């Protein structure tokens, strides 16, 4: 068990990060080339100021018409993504491991706050799953693997909570927590989790077209 733990917090970290980074770079190149083939003029009207303006506005809660029309979805989405990102970066145990490996650290979340935020992530995933089941327009485009990805995202947070409260065997939960974290990182470039890359690309395209060509807002 100790040797497996050492591997997961050592070499496997590099494997996961390399797959994440180069997978996203490869996806960016692939999508860029595909966009150019389908619309040879797509890059002619891309403008940085319109792209950045669109990205910035869509990162502000209730700044767009669609967000205001769907307040529950907006609140859940923003709360979910904020907690999803902040917990792995600022969780105390994660920062300690980073300090042990690299010799420096940063501000950490109080443990209670990290646990509450982990529950918010799990609650958001339940909401998204229910939405895929309940709403016909979403259910129509939902595939079985979409639910699998929700499970992949849930596992690091669920196992982290179980390990924190020492529910079941602690060492087993820690191993599962680390394994599921690696799985989620590796899955990002190859699933719709890559929208962390697709979001700015889409907003750059739509923002430039609407504001620069049609002279209307895209929000």
C-alpha positions in Angstrom: 0.0 0.0 0.0 2.8 2.4 0.9 4.6 1.8 -2.5 1.4 2.4 -4.4 0.9 5.6 -2.5 4.4 6.8 -3.2 3.9 6.0 -6.9 0.6 7.9 -7.0 1.9 11.0 -5.3 5.2 10.9 -7.2 5.7 9.7 -10.9 1.9 9.4 -11.5 1.5 13.1 -10.9 3.8 13.9 -13.8 2.1 11.3 -16.0 -1.4 12.9 -15.3 -0.1 16.5 -15.7 1.7 15.7 -19.0 -1.4 13.9 -20.4 -3.5 16.9 -19.3 -1.3 19.6 -20.8 -0.3 17.9 -24.1 -3.8 16.5 -24.5 -5.3 20.0 -24.3 -2.6 21.4 -26.6 -3.4 18.6 -29.1 -7.1 19.3 -28.9 -6.6 23.0 -29.4 -4.5 22.3 -32.5 -7.0 19.8 -33.8 -10.0 22.1 -33.3 -8.2 25.1 -34.7 -7.4 23.2 -37.9 -10.9 21.8 -38.2 -12.4 25.3 -37.8 -10.1 26.6 -40.5 -11.1 23.8 -42.9 -14.8 24.3 -42.3 -14.6 28.1 -42.5 -11.4 29.4 -44.2 -12.3 33.0 -43.2 -12.9 32.3 -39.5 -9.6 33.8 -38.3 -10.0 36.9 -40.4 -12.5 38.5 -38.2 -11.2 37.3 -34.8 -10.4 40.4 -32.7 -8.8 40.2 -29.3 -10.8 43.1 -27.8 -14.1 41.5 -28.7 -12.9 38.0 -27.6 -11.7 39.2 -24.2 -14.9 41.3 -23.7 -17.1 38.3 -24.4 -15.1 36.0 -22.1 -15.1 38.5 -19.3 -18.8 39.2 -19.5 -19.7 35.5 -19.5 -17.6 35.0 -16.4 -19.8 37.4 -14.4 -22.9 35.9 -12.8 -26.1 37.2 -14.3 -24.3 39.4 -16.8 -26.0 37.8 -19.7 -29.6 37.5 -20.8 -29.5 33.7 -20.7 -28.2 33.7 -17.1 -30.9 36.0 -16.0 -33.5 33.8 -17.6 -32.2 30.8 -15.8 -31.3 32.0 -12.3 -31.2 28.6 -10.6 -28.9 27.2 -13.3 -26.7 30.2 -13.0 -26.3 30.0 -9.2 -25.6 26.3 -9.3 -23.2 26.5 -12.2 -21.1 29.3 -10.7 -21.1 27.8 -7.2 -20.1 24.4 -8.7 -17.3 25.6 -10.9 -15.8 27.9 -8.2 -15.8 25.1 -5.6 -14.6 22.6 -8.2 -11.5 24.7 -8.9 -10.7 26.1 -5.5 -10.8 23.0 -3.4 -8.0 21.1 -5.2 -5.8 24.1 -5.3 -6.3 25.4 -1.8 -7.1 22.3 0.2 -4.6 22.0 3.1 -3.5 18.5 2.4 -2.8 19.3 -1.2 -0.8 22.4 -0.4 1.3 20.4 2.2 2.1 17.8 -0.5 3.1 20.5 -2.9 5.4 22.1 -0.2 7.0 18.7 0.5 7.7 18.2 -3.2 8.7 21.8 -4.2 9.5 23.6 -1.0 6.9 26.4 -1.2 3.3 26.8 -0.3 0.4 29.3 -0.4 -2.8 30.2 1.5 -5.1 27.3 2.3 -8.8 27.0 2.8 -10.0 26.2 6.3 -10.8 22.5 6.4 -14.5 23.0 7.2 -14.8 25.4 4.2 -13.1 22.8 1.9 -15.5 20.1 3.1 -18.6 22.4 2.6 -17.3 23.3 -0.9 -16.8 19.6 -1.7 -20.5 19.0 -0.8 -21.4 21.9 -3.1 -19.6 20.2 -5.9 -21.4 16.9 -5.2 -24.8 18.7 -5.0 -24.1 20.5 -8.3 -23.4 17.1 -10.0 -26.7 15.7 -8.7 -28.4 18.8 -10.1 -26.8 18.4 -13.5 -27.6 14.7 -13.6 -31.3 15.4 -12.7 -31.4 18.1 -15.3 -30.2 15.7 -18.0 -32.9 13.2 -17.0 -35.8 15.7 -16.5 -35.4 18.3 -19.3 -36.4 16.8 -22.7 -34.1 19.1 -24.7 -31.1 18.1 -22.5 -32.1 14.4 -22.3 -32.2 14.3 -26.2 -28.5 15.2 -26.4 -27.4 13.1 -23.4 -25.4 9.9 -23.8 -24.7 7.3 -21.2 -21.0 8.4 -21.1 -22.2 11.8 -19.9 -23.4 10.3 -16.7 -20.1 8.4 -16.4 -18.2 11.7 -16.6 -20.3 13.1 -13.8 -19.3 10.1 -11.7 -15.6 10.6 -12.6 -15.8 14.3 -11.4 -17.7 13.2 -8.2 -15.2 10.6 -7.1 -12.3 12.8 -5.9 -14.6 14.9 -3.8 -16.6 12.0 -2.4 -13.6 10.0 -1.5 -12.0 13.1 0.0 -15.0 13.6 2.3 -15.0 9.9 3.2 -11.3 10.1 4.0 -11.7 13.3 6.0 -14.4 11.8 8.2 -12.5 8.4 8.3 -15.5 6.5 6.9 -14.4 3.0 5.8 -10.7 2.3 5.8 -8.7 5.5 5.8 -5.8 4.3 3.7 -8.1 2.8 1.1 -10.0 6.0 0.8 -6.8 8.1 0.4 -5.6 5.7 -2.4 -9.0 5.9 -4.1 -9.0 9.7 -3.7 -5.7 10.1 -5.4 -6.5 7.6 -8.1 -9.8 9.3 -8.9 -8.0 12.6 -9.0 -5.6 11.3 -11.6 -8.5 9.8 -13.6 -10.3 13.2 -13.7 -7.1 15.0 -14.9 -6.5 12.4 -17.6 -10.1 12.5 -18.7 -10.2 16.3 -19.2 -8.7 16.5 -22.7 -10.8 13.5 -24.1 -14.2 14.4 -22.8 -16.6 17.4 -22.5 -14.6 18.3 -19.4 -12.3 20.0 -21.9 -14.8 22.9 -22.0 -12.3 24.7 -19.8 -10.5 25.1 -23.2 -13.5 25.2 -25.4 -15.2 28.0 -23.5 -12.6 30.7 -24.3 -12.3 29.4 -27.9 -16.1 29.6 -28.4 -16.5 32.9 -26.7 -13.6 34.3 -28.9 -15.3 33.2 -32.0 -18.9 34.2 -31.1 -17.8 37.5 -29.5 -15.8 38.5 -32.5 -18.5 37.6 -35.0 -21.4 39.2 -33.1 -19.5 42.4 -32.0 -17.1 42.8 -34.9 -19.3 41.7 -37.8 -22.9 42.0 -36.7 -22.3 45.0 -34.4 -24.4 43.5 -31.6 -23.7 42.1 -28.2 -23.3 38.3 -27.7 -24.7 38.5 -24.2 
